[in-house]
Amino acid sequence: MVFTGLIEDVGAVVAVTPRQLPEGEARDLVIAPAALATAELAVGDSVSVDGCCLTAIAVDARSFTVQAGPETLRRTTLGSFGEGTRVNLERALLPTTRLGGHIVSGHIDGVGAIAAKVPDGAWLAVTFRAAPDVLRYVVEKGSIAVDGISLTVNKVDATSFQVALIPHTLEKTGLGGKIAGATVNLEVDIVGKYVEKFVGEWKIR
């Protein structure tokens, strides 16, 4: 599935049900959208929840349910979600939709943490700590998805990167409300990973 990183809604987790699978622990998350009409969702549809591509396994008039499996819980922040946790939501991209952000798969590359938040007029400069295996794909003026939000990288160094959140992003997503130290899901631009692999294979030849 493909997303744009343009958040449609901020919802809230209303119930968490642990489940034990042969591969390990899983969790069913019931999510109530604040504005997104669940009538536009169907069982089997893909939904980005804080940047994680998940499948709707149940839908009713007020909420939908997704299941986070063992791999998702290991690699993302979803394992820390409880009742009341606010989440960014985006439905999968339609062929007729404008790609206003960048190509986002919903497959998380790693978990980062907010290192600093500095007001800059109406904007907010936010610095995120991230692991080296994530930062190797982060470039200045490139794109990155943070909790599913398509953002432009302003600065990057060996341990962190910085983005600027505009007033619209602060209003329409849950990122502005997170405090220093809070964890976030990170997905790098997939183009860089493909280029690295192709160049590496070319060098081997």
N, C-alpha and C positions, 0 to 999 in steps of 0.2 A: 504494500500500500504506500501511497505518497501523500504527504501533507505539505503545507506551505509555510508553517510556522507563524501564521497569523491567527491568533486565538479568537475563537468565536464566543466563548463564554467562560465564566469562572463558576464552577459548581462546588459542591461540598460532599464529602463522604458521609453517608448517613448510617452505614452498617458495615462491619467487617466480620467475615466468617472464615476461620481457619479451616483448611482441608488438608488431609494427609494423602499424598500421592506416592506411588512407588519410587519416584525420583526425589521425593522430599516434600517439604511443606509448601502448600499453595494457599491463596486467600481469595475469597470472593469479596468484591467491593461493590456496594450499592451506592450509586452516585446520583444526587439530585441536582440537575442543572438549574442555574438561576434564571436563564432566559431561553436557552436552546430548547426548542420544542422536541420532546421525545417522540412525538408523532412522526418526526422526520427520520427517526432511527428504526432499524429493524434488527431482529436477531440475526447475528452473523456479520453485521456491519462493523467496520473498524473505526475506532475512536482513539485519538491521541489524548492520554491522561497524563498531564505534566510531562509531556514529551514521549511517553511510552505508548507504542502501538498495541492496543488491546482489542479484543473481540467482544461485542455485546452478546451475552448469553441469555439475557432476559430484558424485556422492556415493558414498562407500564406507563400510565399517564403522567406520573410524577418523577420517575427515576429509571435508571438502567443499571444492569449488573454486568461487571466484567470479572474475569478471573486472572490473577497474576500467578504464574507458575513459579517453580523453584528457581529457574534461571533468571527470571525477571526480578524476583525478590533479592537474589544475590547481587545483581548488577545495577540496581536502581534504588531510588529512595522509597519505593512503594511499601517496603517492609515496615517503615516507620509510620505509615498512615493509620490514623484512628478516626473515630467519629468526630466530625467537625472539621477535619482537614480540608482546606480549600485547594482546589485543583484547577489547572488550566485545561480547557477542552477544545478540541478541534475535530471535526469530521473529516474523513478521507477526501482527497481532492477529486473533483469531477473533471472529465475531459474538457468541459466548457468553462471551467473556472480560471480566472486570471491568476497567474503565479506571481503574487505580489511579494512574497518573501523569498525563500529559496527551497530547493528540493530537500525535504526532510522525510526520512523513512520511518521514524519512530523507534529505531533500534539504538538503544543507548550505548555510548562508548565508555562512559565512566561517570562517577559521581564527583562533583566538585563542591566547594564551600565558599560562601561569601566572606571575603577577607576585609573589605572596607566599603562604605557607602558615603559618598561626598556630594552634597548638594551643589549644583552648578546652575544658579538661577532657578528656572522652572524644571530643569532637567536633573537627573541623578546619575552621577558617575559611580559605577559599581565594579569592584575588582573581585575576581573569583580565583581561588587557588585550585589547581588541577594537577593531575599526575603527568609525568613526562610523556607517557604513551598517548595521552590526549593532546598535550600541548604541541607535540611534533607536527600536528596537522592544523594548528591554529596560526593564521597569518594576519598581519595588520591589514585592515580594510576588507578582510574576508568575512565569511558568514559562519555563525555557530548557532545552534539551537540550545537554549537554556530553559529547562522545564517546558520544552516544546515551543518556545518563543524564538522566532527568527530575529537575530541581532547581528549588528556589525561590530567587528572587533576594532577598537580604537588603539589599543596598545597590547603588546604581548612580551613577556620575558621568560626566563627559565622556569619560573614557578607559578606564574599567574597570567591572566589576561584581564583587560578592562573593556567595558561597554558603557554606552550612555543610554539611559532610559528616558524617552521623551514623555511628556505629560499623558499622551494617549495610552502608552504602554503601562504607565503607572496606574492609570484609571481602569483599564480594561483587563489587566492580568493580576495574578496574585504575587508577582515577583517583588513589587515595591514594598509590600508589607513584610517581607522576610527580613530578619535581623542578621547582623554579623554572626558568623558561625553556622548559619543554617545551611543545610545541604541542598544541592540542586542536581538534576539530571542533565548531562551534557551529551550532545550529539554533534560531531564535527561534520564538515562538508564532505560528503562521500567522494567527491571528485578527487580530492587529494589522496585518498587511500587507493583508488584505482590507478592513479598516475604512479604512485610509489610501487605498486605491484608490477605494472607493465614495464616500468623502467628497470626494476630489479630483474625481471625475466629477460629483458633485452640484454642486460649486462652479462647474464649467465651465458647467453648464446655467443 
